Amino acid sequence: MSETLDTSDMTPARPKRTGAGRPTQAQVRAIDAAILETATSAFLTAGYSGTSMEAVAEAARVSKGTLYARYPSKADLFKAVCSSRVEVWSTRFTPEPASGSGLTQRLEHFARTIVRSMSDPEVMAFEGLLHTEGRNFPEVAKLFFDTTFEVSLAQVMSILTAASIQDGTPIRDARNAAVAFMGLFTGWWMRIRWCGPISGDEVEATIRSFVAIFLQGRTAW
């Protein structure tokens, strides 16, 4: 079961306005941040169905006009929240591998990144939101998928394409190869999370084994 995310530190300070006239760029950034922080907390606490645009505006201490000018619908706001969190997760979970790493090392590195990201409490909280709301709001699951899985998929495709250029081995279908790679690790790790703990040594051994198996099928890419 997904962990409950503590969102107590996500309550934003009221964006400061000084004087009359149009807000400064700094004030606009503060307003944007307040809205996204508030919306993130609201979606994870109340769910997609339990979150209203009016409640987000009130909690973020902005007018409804300010909120709707940026996000015409709740779906638009949720997509922005997902994009914002993906940007944070990408920074948190995808440091550059060591210089000169070969394809095997780069894929192993990315597999470790998948495991770390899927173990993150906030990522797990978003997954819990999808499990709860996905049946009634399939567009929510699609928005999350489009802004999370597709980002990771593009990164794997980039690794495979770069290796193809570097060693001269043709690649016919980088996207499906990347989908297969992602499926190996996301499916395995979701099962591990439900079935019980696993040691770090076992995780590392499985990563190396799966990458080796994946690379053995390179001629099929």
C-alpha positions as CSV (number, residue, x, y, z in Angstrom):
1,M,0.0,0.0,0.0
2,S,1.3,3.5,-0.8
3,E,2.7,5.5,2.0
4,T,0.8,8.6,3.1
5,L,2.6,11.7,2.2
6,D,3.0,14.4,4.9
7,T,2.0,17.6,3.2
8,S,2.1,19.8,6.3
9,D,5.1,21.7,5.0
10,M,3.5,22.5,1.6
11,T,1.2,25.3,2.8
12,P,2.4,28.3,0.9
13,A,3.0,31.7,2.3
14,R,0.8,34.4,0.9
15,P,2.5,35.9,-2.2
16,K,3.5,39.4,-1.2
17,R,2.2,42.4,-3.2
18,T,3.7,45.9,-2.6
19,G,1.9,48.9,-4.0
20,A,-0.5,49.1,-6.9
21,G,-0.1,48.1,-10.5
22,R,1.0,44.9,-12.2
23,P,2.9,42.4,-10.1
24,T,6.7,42.1,-10.6
25,Q,8.2,39.0,-12.1
26,A,9.3,37.9,-8.7
27,Q,5.7,38.2,-7.4
28,V,4.4,36.3,-10.5
29,R,6.8,33.5,-9.7
30,A,5.7,33.5,-6.1
31,I,2.0,33.3,-7.1
32,D,2.8,30.4,-9.5
33,A,4.7,28.5,-6.8
34,A,1.9,29.1,-4.3
35,I,-0.7,27.7,-6.6
36,L,1.3,24.6,-7.5
37,E,2.3,23.8,-4.0
38,T,-1.3,24.3,-2.8
39,A,-2.7,22.2,-5.6
40,T,-0.2,19.4,-5.0
41,S,-1.1,19.2,-1.3
42,A,-4.9,19.3,-2.2
43,F,-4.7,16.6,-4.8
44,L,-2.7,14.3,-2.5
45,T,-4.9,15.0,0.5
46,A,-8.4,15.2,-0.9
47,G,-7.9,13.3,-4.2
48,Y,-8.8,14.6,-7.6
49,S,-12.5,14.4,-7.1
50,G,-12.3,16.1,-3.7
51,T,-10.3,19.0,-4.9
52,S,-12.0,22.1,-6.3
53,M,-10.5,25.1,-8.1
54,E,-12.2,27.4,-5.6
55,A,-10.6,25.6,-2.7
56,V,-7.2,25.8,-4.3
57,A,-7.6,29.5,-4.9
58,E,-8.6,30.1,-1.4
59,A,-5.8,28.0,0.2
60,A,-3.2,29.6,-2.1
61,R,-4.6,33.1,-1.2
62,V,-5.1,34.1,-4.8
63,S,-8.3,35.2,-6.6
64,K,-10.3,32.7,-8.6
65,G,-9.6,34.9,-11.7
66,T,-5.9,34.6,-11.1
67,L,-6.1,30.8,-10.9
68,Y,-8.4,30.4,-13.9
69,A,-6.3,32.7,-16.0
70,R,-3.4,30.3,-15.6
71,Y,-5.4,27.0,-15.5
72,P,-8.8,27.1,-17.2
73,S,-9.8,23.7,-15.8
74,K,-8.9,21.3,-13.0
75,A,-7.4,18.9,-15.5
76,D,-5.1,21.7,-16.7
77,L,-4.1,22.4,-13.1
78,F,-3.4,18.7,-12.4
79,K,-1.3,18.4,-15.6
80,A,0.7,21.4,-14.4
81,V,1.2,19.8,-11.0
82,C,2.4,16.6,-12.6
83,S,4.8,18.5,-14.9
84,S,6.2,20.4,-11.9
85,R,6.7,17.3,-9.8
86,V,8.3,15.4,-12.7
87,E,10.8,18.3,-13.1
88,V,11.7,17.9,-9.4
89,W,11.8,14.1,-9.6
90,S,14.0,14.3,-12.7
91,T,16.5,16.5,-10.8
92,R,16.3,14.3,-7.7
93,F,16.6,10.9,-9.4
94,T,18.6,11.3,-12.6
95,P,22.1,12.5,-11.8
96,E,24.5,12.1,-14.8
97,P,26.3,8.8,-14.8
98,A,30.1,8.7,-14.7
99,S,31.9,10.1,-17.7
100,G,32.7,7.5,-20.3
101,S,30.1,4.9,-19.1
102,G,29.1,2.3,-21.7
103,L,25.6,1.2,-22.6
104,T,25.5,-1.5,-19.9
105,Q,26.6,1.0,-17.2
106,R,24.1,3.7,-18.4
107,L,21.2,1.2,-18.4
108,E,22.1,-0.1,-15.0
109,H,22.3,3.5,-13.7
110,F,18.9,4.3,-15.1
111,A,17.4,1.1,-13.6
112,R,18.7,2.2,-10.2
113,T,17.0,5.5,-10.8
114,I,13.7,3.8,-11.5
115,V,13.9,1.8,-8.3
116,R,14.8,5.0,-6.2
117,S,12.0,7.0,-7.8
118,M,9.4,4.3,-7.4
119,S,10.4,4.1,-3.7
120,D,9.9,7.8,-3.1
121,P,7.0,8.6,-0.7
122,E,5.7,11.4,-2.9
123,V,5.8,9.3,-6.1
124,M,4.1,6.5,-4.2
125,A,1.4,9.0,-3.0
126,F,0.7,10.1,-6.6
127,E,0.4,6.4,-7.6
128,G,-2.0,5.9,-4.8
129,L,-4.0,8.8,-6.1
130,L,-4.2,7.1,-9.5
131,H,-5.4,3.8,-8.0
132,T,-8.1,5.7,-6.1
133,E,-9.3,8.0,-8.9
134,G,-8.3,6.3,-12.1
135,R,-11.5,4.3,-12.7
136,N,-13.8,7.4,-12.3
137,F,-11.4,9.8,-13.9
138,P,-9.3,8.0,-16.5
139,E,-8.1,11.3,-17.8
140,V,-6.2,11.7,-14.5
141,A,-4.3,8.5,-15.1
142,K,-3.6,9.5,-18.7
143,L,-2.3,13.0,-17.7
144,F,0.0,11.4,-15.1
145,F,1.2,8.8,-17.5
146,D,1.9,11.4,-20.2
147,T,4.0,13.5,-17.9
148,T,5.9,10.9,-16.0
149,F,6.3,7.6,-18.0
150,E,6.9,9.5,-21.3
151,V,9.7,11.5,-19.7
152,S,11.5,8.4,-18.5
153,L,10.8,6.7,-21.8
154,A,12.5,9.6,-23.7
155,Q,15.5,9.3,-21.5
156,V,15.9,5.6,-22.2
157,M,15.4,6.1,-25.9
158,S,18.1,8.8,-25.8
159,I,20.5,6.3,-24.1
160,L,19.8,3.6,-26.7
161,T,20.0,5.9,-29.7
162,A,23.3,7.4,-28.5
163,A,24.8,3.9,-28.1
164,S,23.6,3.0,-31.6
165,I,25.4,6.1,-33.0
166,Q,28.5,5.4,-31.0
167,D,29.0,1.8,-31.9
168,G,27.4,1.7,-35.3
169,T,24.8,-0.9,-34.3
170,P,21.5,0.0,-36.1
171,I,18.4,0.5,-33.9
172,R,15.0,0.0,-35.7
173,D,12.6,0.7,-32.9
174,A,14.0,2.7,-30.0
175,R,10.6,3.4,-28.5
176,N,9.5,-0.2,-28.2
177,A,12.9,-1.2,-26.9
178,A,12.6,1.5,-24.3
179,V,9.1,0.4,-23.4
180,A,10.4,-3.1,-22.9
181,F,13.2,-1.9,-20.7
182,M,10.9,0.2,-18.5
183,G,8.5,-2.6,-18.2
184,L,11.1,-5.0,-16.9
185,F,11.9,-2.8,-14.0
186,T,8.6,-1.1,-13.2
187,G,6.7,-4.4,-13.2
188,W,9.4,-6.1,-11.1
189,W,9.6,-3.3,-8.5
190,M,5.9,-3.0,-8.1
191,R,5.7,-6.7,-7.3
192,I,8.6,-6.4,-4.8
193,R,6.8,-3.5,-3.1
194,W,3.7,-5.6,-2.5
195,C,5.4,-8.9,-1.7
196,G,8.0,-7.9,0.9
197,P,11.4,-6.4,1.5
198,I,14.5,-7.1,-0.6
199,S,18.1,-6.5,0.3
200,G,20.2,-4.0,-1.5
201,D,22.5,-6.8,-2.8
202,E,19.4,-8.5,-4.3
203,V,18.3,-5.3,-6.0
204,E,21.7,-4.8,-7.5
205,A,22.0,-8.4,-8.7
206,T,18.5,-8.2,-10.3
207,I,19.4,-5.0,-12.0
208,R,22.5,-6.4,-13.5
209,S,20.7,-9.6,-14.6
210,F,17.8,-7.8,-16.2
211,V,20.1,-5.4,-18.1
212,A,22.2,-8.3,-19.4
213,I,19.0,-10.1,-20.5
214,F,17.8,-7.0,-22.2
215,L,21.0,-6.5,-24.0
216,Q,21.0,-10.1,-25.3
217,G,18.0,-9.2,-27.3
218,R,19.6,-6.1,-28.9
219,T,19.4,-7.5,-32.4
220,A,15.6,-7.4,-32.1
221,W,15.5,-3.7,-31.4
